[in-house]
Amino acid sequence: MVVSSSYSQPKPAGGFELWSWVFMRLSGLLLLVLALGHMALMHLIHNVDEISYAFVANRYAGWTWRLYDGTMLVLALVHGLNGARILIDDYVHAAPWRRIALGALYVIGGGLLVLGLGVVVFFAPVPSS
């Protein structure tokens, strides 16, 4: 590992861990922008009284907001799963338990990703009667 000059935490020297480290920094910055945009739209531009099923259905009529929300969902989930993976590697020392914990993390994370993206991609508003 190479020690970064900006702080004392070691930066990975290469391979998967280096790309994981870079992803965490870039996704964190992008998530900050996306989350602040989401907060501004949902809490500053529109108030809570305006947000309803019809509001979401109107917003999801085009692909722009679906892409925005899907990007935020994927980045947040993968960012969180990567952080949890690092915690498991740091604190679960027995190899069988680490494999079990990582397997459970990937299964749960994959399920949440499929479920969330399914809602974003296949959302079809139900006409009110």
C-alpha positions in Angstrom: 0.0 0.0 0.0 1.1 3.6 -0.7 0.5 6.2 2.0 -1.4 9.2 0.6 0.2 12.6 1.2 -3.1 14.2 2.1 -3.9 12.1 5.2 -2.5 9.1 7.1 -4.9 6.5 5.8 -3.2 4.1 3.3 -4.3 4.2 -0.3 -4.4 0.8 -2.1 -1.5 0.2 -4.4 -3.5 -1.4 -7.3 -6.0 -3.9 -8.5 -9.6 -4.2 -7.3 -9.0 -2.4 -4.0 -7.6 0.7 -5.8 -10.6 0.9 -8.1 -12.9 0.3 -5.1 -11.1 3.2 -3.3 -11.5 5.5 -6.4 -15.1 4.5 -6.8 -15.9 5.4 -3.2 -14.5 8.9 -3.7 -16.1 9.6 -7.1 -19.5 8.1 -6.2 -19.5 10.0 -2.9 -19.0 13.3 -4.7 -21.7 12.4 -7.4 -24.1 11.2 -4.7 -23.6 14.5 -2.8 -24.7 16.4 -5.9 -27.6 14.1 -6.7 -28.9 14.0 -3.1 -28.7 17.8 -2.8 -30.6 18.1 -6.1 -33.2 15.6 -4.8 -33.5 17.5 -1.5 -33.9 20.8 -3.3 -36.6 19.4 -5.6 -38.6 17.5 -3.0 -38.3 19.9 -0.1 -37.5 23.4 -1.4 -39.1 23.7 -4.8 -42.1 21.5 -3.9 -43.4 21.1 -0.4 -44.6 17.9 1.2 -48.3 18.7 0.5 -47.6 18.6 -3.3 -45.9 15.2 -3.3 -48.3 12.5 -4.1 -48.8 9.5 -6.3 -49.9 11.8 -9.1 -46.7 13.9 -8.6 -44.5 10.9 -9.0 -46.5 9.5 -11.9 -46.2 12.9 -13.7 -42.5 13.0 -12.9 -41.9 9.5 -14.2 -43.8 10.1 -17.4 -40.5 10.7 -19.1 -37.1 9.0 -18.7 -35.2 12.0 -17.3 -36.3 11.6 -13.7 -36.2 7.8 -14.0 -32.5 8.1 -15.1 -31.8 10.6 -12.3 -33.4 8.4 -9.6 -32.0 5.2 -11.0 -28.5 6.6 -11.0 -28.9 7.8 -7.5 -30.2 4.4 -6.4 -27.5 2.4 -8.1 -24.7 4.7 -6.8 -26.0 4.8 -3.2 -26.6 1.1 -3.1 -23.2 0.1 -4.6 -21.4 2.8 -2.5 -23.1 1.4 0.7 -22.4 -2.2 -0.2 -18.8 -1.5 -0.9 -18.5 0.2 2.5 -20.2 -2.7 4.2 -17.8 -5.1 2.3 -14.8 -3.2 3.7 -16.2 -3.3 7.2 -16.8 -7.1 6.9 -13.2 -7.5 5.7 -11.9 -5.4 8.6 -14.0 -7.0 11.4 -14.9 -10.6 10.4 -11.6 -12.5 10.7 -12.7 -16.1 10.4 -12.8 -17.0 6.6 -16.0 -19.1 6.7 -17.9 -16.3 8.5 -16.5 -13.7 6.2 -17.7 -15.7 3.2 -21.1 -16.1 4.7 -21.4 -12.4 5.6 -20.2 -11.3 2.1 -22.5 -13.8 0.5 -25.5 -12.5 2.5 -24.5 -8.9 1.7 -24.3 -9.6 -2.0 -27.6 -11.5 -2.1 -29.5 -8.8 -0.1 -27.8 -6.0 -2.1 -28.6 -7.7 -5.4 -32.2 -8.2 -4.4 -32.6 -4.5 -3.4 -30.9 -3.4 -6.6 -33.3 -5.5 -8.7 -36.3 -4.4 -6.7 -35.4 -0.7 -6.8 -34.5 -0.6 -10.5 -37.6 -2.6 -11.3 -39.7 0.1 -9.7 -37.9 2.9 -11.5 -37.8 1.2 -14.9 -41.2 -0.5 -14.9 -43.3 2.0 -13.0 -46.6 2.4 -14.9 -49.1 4.9 -13.3 -52.5 3.4 -12.6 -55.3 5.6 -13.9 -57.6 6.9 -11.2 -61.2 5.8 -11.4 
